[in-house]
Amino acid sequence: SPLEGLLINQTMTKFILLGFGSLPDIHILLFLLFLVIYIATVAANTLIVVLVFIDQHLHTPMYIFLGNLSSLETCYASTILPWVLVSLLTGHRTISLCGCITQLYFSGSLACTECYLLAAMSYDRYLAICKPLRYSTLMNTRFCLQLAAGSWLNGFLAITIFVFFVSQLIFCGPNEIDHFYCESTPLIKLSCSDTHLVILLDFVLACSFTLPPFLLTLTSYVRIITTIVKIPSSTGRQKAFSTCSSHLIVVTLFYGTIIIVYLDPLRNLNKMFSLCYTVLTPLVNPLIYSLRNREVKGALTNAVSKCRFHKKAAETQIIT
Ligand SMILES: *[C@@H]1O[C@H](CO)[C@@H](O)[C@H](O)[C@H]1NC(C)=O
């Protein structure tokens, strides 16, 4: 009966993620591309986490934050890419409401945590460059721990509130999401409840949770750059700049793409730009931070030579 149809329609429990359209020819190509990116992302970030753990030289605030950022990027890529890979390979595009909200929860929390970690990293560089004499007293182990823990807590808190309200929404109507993962904006658009409150909440949470770390990051780098410009010797200037230029690249990439996606000036390119921060940033962050960094390279060489040494020692033990 029509009434039954209405009741069934009122509780949509499955969504279709349109992903990259219906061109099966390029799907296998995209699959291979994303597979390589995913493996490289997990490998590179895990390598950094392991190096930070085993190398004594890297037990400083800057590298502890970097280790946290790398573990975050591994998780972040894992909330989105495995799903994309499976759907490209099998053509399976439906996701349950529960799965969708879970993905929204984890990807959102991790992205929000990243804002705080980047802010902590920029503040750490600010103290190191602008207050070098007081650096070790200000950025002590306890404060560093508090900043890292606070980042994770704030990130998850903000999104928990948001996702609670999204999960109260009713979906009764078209269930196609034109994206490759469950993003909040296209999901909310599909709801037939009154979404004004959720949209307002999204805005308020964005302002109260992501604006402060963004402003802190911005201020830190402005102060850093004005300090560096004033350094009289050009070698001193270069040295100071080299320690924070990689941070600046990462921050610009992260906020640049997010601002483009959320302010949405290029309507149809949204999906492309979200690829940047969901797929590209987790991959390039460890590369930017590490390949240009003498200490990380040194730690890697150390670890490799230690492995060789252990292998040799084991071999000689077998022989004798
Ligand atoms: C993340 O930060 C915490 C707190 O400072 C630290 O104990 C932990 O080792 C860090 N994690 C990694 C992977 O570096």
PDBQT file of the ligand as one rigid body, heavy atoms in Angstrom, charges set to zero:
ROOT
HETATM    1  C1  LIG A 401      52.457  10.984  20.424  1.00  0.00    +0.000 C 
HETATM    2  O1  LIG A 401      52.550  11.858  21.512  1.00  0.00    +0.000 OA
HETATM    3  C2  LIG A 401      52.621  11.254  22.775  1.00  0.00    +0.000 C 
HETATM    4  C3  LIG A 401      52.579  12.339  23.804  1.00  0.00    +0.000 C 
HETATM    5  O2  LIG A 401      53.612  13.256  23.697  1.00  0.00    +0.000 OA
HETATM    6  C4  LIG A 401      53.867  10.386  22.857  1.00  0.00    +0.000 C 
HETATM    7  O3  LIG A 401      53.953   9.772  24.137  1.00  0.00    +0.000 OA
HETATM    8  C5  LIG A 401      53.816   9.349  21.757  1.00  0.00    +0.000 C 
HETATM    9  O4  LIG A 401      54.995   8.598  21.758  1.00  0.00    +0.000 OA
HETATM   10  C6  LIG A 401      53.641  10.028  20.403  1.00  0.00    +0.000 C 
HETATM   11  N1  LIG A 401      53.429   9.007  19.403  1.00  0.00    +0.000 N 
HETATM   12  C7  LIG A 401      54.307   8.763  18.438  1.00  0.00    +0.000 C 
HETATM   13  C8  LIG A 401      53.939   7.677  17.497  1.00  0.00    +0.000 C 
HETATM   14  O5  LIG A 401      55.326   9.401  18.302  1.00  0.00    +0.000 OA
ENDROOT
TORSDOF 0
